[in-house]
């Protein structure tokens, strides 16, 4: 009987009927394009102390995903975890300016970014930097996201959860256009380095720069405003990004195996009576 119950439990798990623990792990629609909306706060480290943006300067910031939608409906937001606590998907990003090209008014300059070799905030480890990591996302149900308290505490709150995924520049791209009025338009595409999402992803093309940009796992765009000096974060704005998940072919096979195993155990049980 114990053997039968174990197989039944496996079958129910394959069916998704087992007990579930409420955690902050974000939900994605499988076999669909998932759109993420998030807020961003950004600073620039003037590496050469030139007083103006130049090659070698570092761009870094924090962000908070507010919701994930697919097919016109919301599949995840900050209210998905029942009971006490909070539901947060937040992260940290870092890049190095590789080139700047002046543009005629009302534009100021076009900026291209690449992977950084140094993290002034210590979020990326030496191995992260060696892998050309650009962004890390964390799922957290303990510490609320914050922006504007202090740079150190804001970064700590955005990165203290369980690693959900990390993405890098290899095979990707990142660029932006700075306007004379301080508004920054940016966008790019990153590829997965670590994947703890429970999903598999298909590369996407970016309509904004196709066919010049390669397909990547994650495509994003951003609009940020210059807050001026004296603020904890010099730039703040909103981003949109997308991930395209693919169906999991293993799930039906596991379900079939569980059902066949349960049926076989029932036949064995009847013969032993």
ZAMAR-376447 format. One record per residue (C-alpha): y, x, z. Coordinates in Angstrom, 1 decimal. Each point is the difference from the previous one (the first is absolute). Example, Ala and Ser with C-alpha at 12.3 -4.5 7.8 and 13.67 -1.06 7.14 Angstrom:
<nodes>
<node><north>-4.5</north><east>12.3</east><up>7.8</up></node>
<node><north>3.4</north><east>1.4</east><up>-0.7</up></node>
</nodes>
This chain:
<nodes>
<node><north>0.0</north><east>0.0</east><up>0.0</up></node>
<node><north>2.4</north><east>2.9</east><up>0.7</up></node>
<node><north>-0.7</north><east>1.3</east><up>-3.5</up></node>
<node><north>0.9</north><east>-3.4</east><up>-1.5</up></node>
<node><north>3.2</north><east>-0.3</east><up>2.0</up></node>
<node><north>1.1</north><east>3.5</east><up>-1.1</up></node>
<node><north>-0.4</north><east>-0.9</east><up>-3.6</up></node>
<node><north>1.7</north><east>-3.3</east><up>0.5</up></node>
<node><north>3.0</north><east>1.8</east><up>1.6</up></node>
<node><north>0.1</north><east>2.4</east><up>-3.0</up></node>
<node><north>0.0</north><east>-3.0</east><up>-2.3</up></node>
<node><north>2.8</north><east>-1.8</east><up>1.9</up></node>
<node><north>2.0</north><east>3.2</east><up>-0.1</up></node>
<node><north>-0.4</north><east>0.2</east><up>-3.8</up></node>
<node><north>1.2</north><east>-3.6</east><up>-0.2</up></node>
<node><north>3.0</north><east>0.9</east><up>2.2</up></node>
<node><north>-1.1</north><east>-2.5</east><up>2.6</up></node>
<node><north>-0.3</north><east>2.5</east><up>2.9</up></node>
<node><north>2.6</north><east>0.2</east><up>2.7</up></node>
<node><north>3.3</north><east>1.6</east><up>-0.9</up></node>
<node><north>2.3</north><east>2.0</east><up>2.2</up></node>
<node><north>3.7</north><east>-0.5</east><up>-0.5</up></node>
<node><north>1.6</north><east>3.3</east><up>-1.0</up></node>
<node><north>3.2</north><east>1.0</east><up>-1.9</up></node>
<node><north>-1.9</north><east>1.2</east><up>-3.1</up></node>
<node><north>1.9</north><east>-1.5</east><up>-3.0</up></node>
<node><north>-1.7</north><east>-2.5</east><up>-2.3</up></node>
<node><north>-0.1</north><east>0.5</east><up>-3.7</up></node>
<node><north>-1.2</north><east>-2.4</east><up>-2.7</up></node>
<node><north>-3.1</north><east>1.5</east><up>-1.7</up></node>
<node><north>-0.1</north><east>0.2</east><up>-3.8</up></node>
<node><north>3.7</north><east>-0.7</east><up>-0.3</up></node>
<node><north>3.5</north><east>1.6</east><up>-0.1</up></node>
<node><north>1.5</north><east>0.2</east><up>3.5</up></node>
<node><north>3.8</north><east>0.1</east><up>0.3</up></node>
<node><north>1.4</north><east>1.6</east><up>3.2</up></node>
<node><north>3.6</north><east>-0.6</east><up>1.2</up></node>
<node><north>1.4</north><east>2.5</east><up>2.4</up></node>
<node><north>3.2</north><east>1.3</east><up>1.6</up></node>
<node><north>0.9</north><east>3.7</east><up>-0.1</up></node>
<node><north>2.3</north><east>2.3</east><up>1.9</up></node>
<node><north>0.6</north><east>3.5</east><up>-1.5</up></node>
<node><north>1.7</north><east>3.3</east><up>0.7</up></node>
<node><north>0.6</north><east>3.2</east><up>-2.0</up></node>
<node><north>-0.3</north><east>3.5</east><up>1.4</up></node>
<node><north>2.5</north><east>2.3</east><up>-1.6</up></node>
<node><north>-2.3</north><east>3.0</east><up>-0.2</up></node>
<node><north>2.5</north><east>2.4</east><up>-1.5</up></node>
<node><north>3.0</north><east>-1.4</east><up>2.0</up></node>
<node><north>1.9</north><east>-0.3</east><up>-3.2</up></node>
<node><north>1.6</north><east>-3.3</east><up>1.1</up></node>
<node><north>-1.4</north><east>-1.9</east><up>-3.0</up></node>
<node><north>-3.4</north><east>-1.1</east><up>-1.3</up></node>
<node><north>-1.7</north><east>2.9</east><up>-1.8</up></node>
<node><north>-3.4</north><east>1.2</east><up>-1.0</up></node>
<node><north>-2.1</north><east>0.9</east><up>3.1</up></node>
<node><north>1.5</north><east>-2.6</east><up>2.3</up></node>
<node><north>-2.4</north><east>-2.3</east><up>1.8</up></node>
<node><north>-0.1</north><east>-3.8</east><up>-0.2</up></node>
<node><north>-1.8</north><east>-1.7</east><up>2.8</up></node>
<node><north>-0.2</north><east>-3.4</east><up>1.7</up></node>
<node><north>-1.9</north><east>-2.8</east><up>1.7</up></node>
<node><north>-0.9</north><east>-3.4</east><up>-1.3</up></node>
<node><north>-1.5</north><east>-3.3</east><up>1.2</up></node>
<node><north>-2.1</north><east>-2.3</east><up>-2.1</up></node>
<node><north>1.2</north><east>-3.6</east><up>0.7</up></node>
<node><north>-2.6</north><east>-1.9</east><up>-2.2</up></node>
<node><north>-2.6</north><east>0.4</east><up>-2.7</up></node>
<node><north>-0.4</north><east>-2.7</east><up>-2.7</up></node>
<node><north>-2.4</north><east>-0.6</east><up>-2.8</up></node>
<node><north>-0.1</north><east>-2.7</east><up>-2.6</up></node>
<node><north>3.2</north><east>-1.5</east><up>1.4</up></node>
<node><north>-1.4</north><east>-0.5</east><up>3.5</up></node>
<node><north>0.4</north><east>2.1</east><up>3.2</up></node>
<node><north>-3.3</north><east>1.8</east><up>1.0</up></node>
<node><north>1.5</north><east>2.0</east><up>3.0</up></node>
<node><north>3.1</north><east>0.1</east><up>2.1</up></node>
<node><north>1.1</north><east>1.0</east><up>3.4</up></node>
<node><north>-1.4</north><east>-3.2</east><up>1.6</up></node>
<node><north>-3.6</north><east>0.3</east><up>-1.1</up></node>
<node><north>-1.4</north><east>1.3</east><up>3.3</up></node>
<node><north>-0.6</north><east>-2.8</east><up>2.5</up></node>
<node><north>0.6</north><east>0.4</east><up>3.7</up></node>
<node><north>2.2</north><east>2.6</east><up>1.7</up></node>
<node><north>1.3</north><east>3.2</east><up>-1.6</up></node>
<node><north>1.6</north><east>0.6</east><up>-3.4</up></node>
<node><north>-1.2</north><east>0.6</east><up>-3.5</up></node>
<node><north>1.6</north><east>3.0</east><up>-1.7</up></node>
<node><north>-0.6</north><east>1.9</east><up>-3.2</up></node>
<node><north>2.5</north><east>2.8</east><up>-0.1</up></node>
<node><north>0.3</north><east>3.6</east><up>-1.2</up></node>
<node><north>1.8</north><east>3.2</east><up>-0.8</up></node>
<node><north>0.8</north><east>1.7</east><up>-3.3</up></node>
<node><north>1.2</north><east>3.4</east><up>-1.1</up></node>
<node><north>1.0</north><east>1.7</east><up>-3.2</up></node>
<node><north>2.0</north><east>2.9</east><up>-1.4</up></node>
<node><north>2.7</north><east>-0.2</east><up>-2.6</up></node>
<node><north>-1.2</north><east>2.0</east><up>-3.0</up></node>
<node><north>2.9</north><east>-0.7</east><up>-2.4</up></node>
<node><north>3.4</north><east>-1.8</east><up>-0.3</up></node>
<node><north>1.7</north><east>-1.0</east><up>-3.2</up></node>
<node><north>3.6</north><east>-1.2</east><up>-0.1</up></node>
<node><north>0.7</north><east>-3.3</east><up>-1.7</up></node>
<node><north>3.1</north><east>-1.8</east><up>-1.2</up></node>
<node><north>1.7</north><east>-2.6</east><up>2.2</up></node>
<node><north>-0.9</north><east>-2.4</east><up>1.6</up></node>
<node><north>-3.1</north><east>2.2</east><up>0.5</up></node>
<node><north>0.2</north><east>3.2</east><up>1.9</up></node>
<node><north>-3.3</north><east>1.8</east><up>-0.6</up></node>
<node><north>-3.6</north><east>-0.4</east><up>-0.8</up></node>
<node><north>-2.4</north><east>1.5</east><up>2.6</up></node>
<node><north>-3.6</north><east>1.2</east><up>-0.4</up></node>
<node><north>-2.1</north><east>0.6</east><up>3.1</up></node>
<node><north>-3.3</north><east>1.8</east><up>0.6</up></node>
<node><north>-2.2</north><east>0.9</east><up>2.9</up></node>
<node><north>1.5</north><east>1.8</east><up>3.0</up></node>
<node><north>-1.4</north><east>3.2</east><up>1.5</up></node>
<node><north>1.6</north><east>-0.6</east><up>3.4</up></node>
<node><north>0.4</north><east>-3.0</east><up>2.2</up></node>
<node><north>3.0</north><east>0.2</east><up>2.4</up></node>
<node><north>-1.3</north><east>-2.8</east><up>2.1</up></node>
<node><north>-3.6</north><east>1.2</east><up>0.4</up></node>
<node><north>-1.7</north><east>-3.2</east><up>-1.2</up></node>
<node><north>-1.8</north><east>1.8</east><up>-2.8</up></node>
<node><north>-2.5</north><east>2.6</east><up>1.0</up></node>
<node><north>-0.6</north><east>3.3</east><up>-1.9</up></node>
<node><north>-3.0</north><east>-1.7</east><up>-1.8</up></node>
<node><north>2.2</north><east>-3.0</east><up>-0.9</up></node>
<node><north>2.6</north><east>2.3</east><up>-1.5</up></node>
<node><north>-2.7</north><east>2.0</east><up>-1.9</up></node>
<node><north>-1.3</north><east>-3.3</east><up>-1.4</up></node>
<node><north>3.5</north><east>-0.8</east><up>-1.2</up></node>
<node><north>0.2</north><east>-3.1</east><up>2.2</up></node>
<node><north>3.0</north><east>-2.2</east><up>-0.5</up></node>
<node><north>-0.6</north><east>-3.0</east><up>2.2</up></node>
<node><north>-2.2</north><east>-1.1</east><up>2.9</up></node>
<node><north>-0.4</north><east>-3.6</east><up>1.1</up></node>
<node><north>-1.2</north><east>-1.1</east><up>3.5</up></node>
<node><north>-1.4</north><east>-3.3</east><up>1.3</up></node>
<node><north>1.2</north><east>-0.6</east><up>3.6</up></node>
<node><north>-0.2</north><east>-3.0</east><up>2.4</up></node>
<node><north>1.6</north><east>1.7</east><up>3.0</up></node>
<node><north>3.4</north><east>1.5</east><up>-0.8</up></node>
<node><north>2.6</north><east>-2.1</east><up>-1.9</up></node>
<node><north>1.8</north><east>1.6</east><up>-3.0</up></node>
<node><north>3.6</north><east>1.0</east><up>0.6</up></node>
<node><north>2.8</north><east>1.6</east><up>-2.0</up></node>
<node><north>3.3</north><east>1.2</east><up>1.4</up></node>
<node><north>-0.9</north><east>1.0</east><up>3.6</up></node>
<node><north>-0.3</north><east>3.7</east><up>-0.7</up></node>
<node><north>-1.6</north><east>1.9</east><up>-2.8</up></node>
<node><north>-2.8</north><east>1.5</east><up>2.1</up></node>
<node><north>-0.9</north><east>-3.3</east><up>1.8</up></node>
<node><north>0.2</north><east>-2.0</east><up>-3.2</up></node>
<node><north>-2.4</north><east>2.4</east><up>-1.8</up></node>
<node><north>-2.4</north><east>0.0</east><up>3.0</up></node>
<node><north>-0.1</north><east>-3.8</east><up>0.0</up></node>
<node><north>-0.7</north><east>-0.1</east><up>-3.7</up></node>
<node><north>-2.9</north><east>2.4</east><up>0.1</up></node>
<node><north>-1.9</north><east>-0.6</east><up>3.3</up></node>
<node><north>-2.6</north><east>-2.3</east><up>-1.4</up></node>
<node><north>-3.4</north><east>0.5</east><up>-1.7</up></node>
<node><north>0.3</north><east>1.6</east><up>-3.4</up></node>
<node><north>-0.4</north><east>-2.7</east><up>-2.7</up></node>
<node><north>0.6</north><east>2.2</east><up>-3.0</up></node>
<node><north>1.7</north><east>3.1</east><up>-1.2</up></node>
<node><north>1.3</north><east>0.6</east><up>-3.5</up></node>
<node><north>1.1</north><east>3.1</east><up>-2.0</up></node>
<node><north>2.0</north><east>1.3</east><up>-2.9</up></node>
<node><north>-2.9</north><east>1.5</east><up>-2.0</up></node>
<node><north>-0.2</north><east>-1.9</east><up>-3.2</up></node>
<node><north>3.0</north><east>-2.1</east><up>1.1</up></node>
<node><north>3.8</north><east>-0.1</east><up>-0.3</up></node>
<node><north>3.1</north><east>-0.7</east><up>2.0</up></node>
<node><north>3.6</north><east>-0.3</east><up>-1.2</up></node>
<node><north>3.3</north><east>-1.8</east><up>0.7</up></node>
<node><north>3.5</north><east>-0.6</east><up>-1.3</up></node>
<node><north>3.0</north><east>0.4</east><up>2.4</up></node>
<node><north>3.0</north><east>-2.2</east><up>-0.7</up></node>
<node><north>3.7</north><east>1.0</east><up>0.7</up></node>
<node><north>0.2</north><east>-2.8</east><up>2.6</up></node>
<node><north>-2.9</north><east>1.6</east><up>2.0</up></node>
<node><north>-2.7</north><east>-2.5</east><up>-1.1</up></node>
<node><north>-3.3</north><east>1.7</east><up>-0.8</up></node>
<node><north>-2.6</north><east>-1.4</east><up>-2.4</up></node>
<node><north>-3.4</north><east>1.7</east><up>0.2</up></node>
<node><north>-3.6</north><east>-0.4</east><up>-0.9</up></node>
<node><north>-3.2</north><east>1.7</east><up>-0.7</up></node>
<node><north>-3.8</north><east>0.0</east><up>0.2</up></node>
<node><north>-2.4</north><east>1.7</east><up>2.4</up></node>
<node><north>-3.7</north><east>0.4</east><up>0.2</up></node>
<node><north>-2.3</north><east>-0.5</east><up>3.0</up></node>
<node><north>-1.0</north><east>2.9</east><up>2.1</up></node>
<node><north>-1.6</north><east>-1.8</east><up>3.0</up></node>
<node><north>-1.1</north><east>-3.6</east><up>-0.2</up></node>
<node><north>-0.9</north><east>-1.9</east><up>3.1</up></node>
<node><north>0.9</north><east>-3.4</east><up>-1.5</up></node>
<node><north>-3.5</north><east>-1.2</east><up>-0.7</up></node>
<node><north>0.9</north><east>-0.5</east><up>-3.6</up></node>
<node><north>-0.3</north><east>1.9</east><up>-3.3</up></node>
<node><north>3.0</north><east>0.3</east><up>-2.3</up></node>
<node><north>0.6</north><east>0.1</east><up>-3.7</up></node>
<node><north>2.9</north><east>2.1</east><up>-1.5</up></node>
<node><north>3.0</north><east>-2.0</east><up>-1.2</up></node>
<node><north>2.6</north><east>0.7</east><up>-2.7</up></node>
<node><north>3.7</north><east>-0.3</east><up>0.9</up></node>
<node><north>1.8</north><east>-2.3</east><up>-2.4</up></node>
<node><north>3.3</north><east>1.6</east><up>0.8</up></node>
<node><north>-0.9</north><east>3.3</east><up>-1.4</up></node>
<node><north>-3.1</north><east>-0.6</east><up>-2.1</up></node>
<node><north>-1.4</north><east>1.8</east><up>-2.1</up></node>
<node><north>1.8</north><east>3.1</east><up>1.4</up></node>
<node><north>-1.5</north><east>-0.4</east><up>3.6</up></node>
<node><north>-3.7</north><east>0.4</east><up>0.7</up></node>
<node><north>-2.0</north><east>-2.8</east><up>1.6</up></node>
<node><north>-0.2</north><east>0.4</east><up>3.8</up></node>
<node><north>-1.6</north><east>-1.8</east><up>3.0</up></node>
<node><north>3.3</north><east>-1.0</east><up>1.5</up></node>
<node><north>3.2</north><east>-0.9</east><up>-1.9</up></node>
<node><north>3.3</north><east>-0.7</east><up>1.8</up></node>
<node><north>3.7</north><east>-0.5</east><up>-0.5</up></node>
<node><north>2.9</north><east>0.2</east><up>2.5</up></node>
<node><north>3.7</north><east>-0.9</east><up>0.4</up></node>
<node><north>1.8</north><east>1.7</east><up>2.8</up></node>
<node><north>3.6</north><east>0.0</east><up>1.2</up></node>
<node><north>2.0</north><east>2.9</east><up>1.5</up></node>
<node><north>0.8</north><east>-0.9</east><up>3.6</up></node>
<node><north>2.4</north><east>2.9</east><up>0.3</up></node>
<node><north>0.1</north><east>2.9</east><up>2.5</up></node>
<node><north>-0.6</north><east>-0.7</east><up>3.7</up></node>
<node><north>-3.0</north><east>-2.2</east><up>-0.4</up></node>
<node><north>-3.5</north><east>0.8</east><up>1.1</up></node>
<node><north>-1.1</north><east>-0.6</east><up>-3.5</up></node>
<node><north>2.3</north><east>0.8</east><up>-2.9</up></node>
<node><north>-1.6</north><east>-2.4</east><up>-2.5</up></node>
<node><north>-1.7</north><east>-3.3</east><up>0.5</up></node>
<node><north>-1.4</north><east>-2.6</east><up>-2.4</up></node>
<node><north>-3.0</north><east>-1.9</east><up>-1.2</up></node>
<node><north>-3.0</north><east>1.0</east><up>-2.1</up></node>
<node><north>-2.7</north><east>-1.7</east><up>-2.0</up></node>
<node><north>-3.4</north><east>1.5</east><up>-0.7</up></node>
<node><north>-3.3</north><east>-1.0</east><up>-1.4</up></node>
<node><north>-3.7</north><east>0.8</east><up>0.4</up></node>
<node><north>-2.7</north><east>-1.3</east><up>-2.4</up></node>
<node><north>-3.3</north><east>-0.6</east><up>1.8</up></node>
<node><north>-3.4</north><east>-0.3</east><up>-1.9</up></node>
<node><north>-2.9</north><east>-2.2</east><up>0.9</up></node>
<node><north>-2.7</north><east>1.5</east><up>2.2</up></node>
<node><north>-3.3</north><east>-0.2</east><up>-1.9</up></node>
<node><north>-2.0</north><east>1.1</east><up>3.1</up></node>
<node><north>0.7</north><east>-3.2</east><up>2.0</up></node>
<node><north>-2.2</north><east>-2.4</east><up>-2.0</up></node>
<node><north>-2.9</north><east>2.6</east><up>0.0</up></node>
<node><north>0.3</north><east>0.4</east><up>3.8</up></node>
<node><north>-0.1</north><east>-3.8</east><up>0.4</up></node>
<node><north>-3.0</north><east>-0.3</east><up>-2.2</up></node>
<node><north>-1.8</north><east>2.7</east><up>1.8</up></node>
<node><north>0.7</north><east>-1.7</east><up>3.3</up></node>
<node><north>-1.2</north><east>-3.3</east><up>-1.2</up></node>
<node><north>-3.2</north><east>1.4</east><up>-1.5</up></node>
<node><north>-0.7</north><east>2.0</east><up>3.2</up></node>
<node><north>0.5</north><east>-3.1</east><up>2.1</up></node>
<node><north>-2.4</north><east>-2.0</east><up>-2.3</up></node>
<node><north>-2.6</north><east>2.7</east><up>0.2</up></node>
<node><north>0.1</north><east>0.1</east><up>3.8</up></node>
<node><north>-0.5</north><east>-3.7</east><up>0.1</up></node>
<node><north>-3.1</north><east>0.3</east><up>-2.2</up></node>
<node><north>-1.4</north><east>2.9</east><up>2.2</up></node>
<node><north>0.7</north><east>-2.1</east><up>3.1</up></node>
<node><north>-2.0</north><east>-3.0</east><up>-1.4</up></node>
<node><north>-3.0</north><east>2.2</east><up>-0.9</up></node>
<node><north>-0.1</north><east>1.5</east><up>3.5</up></node>
<node><north>-0.2</north><east>-3.4</east><up>1.7</up></node>
</nodes>
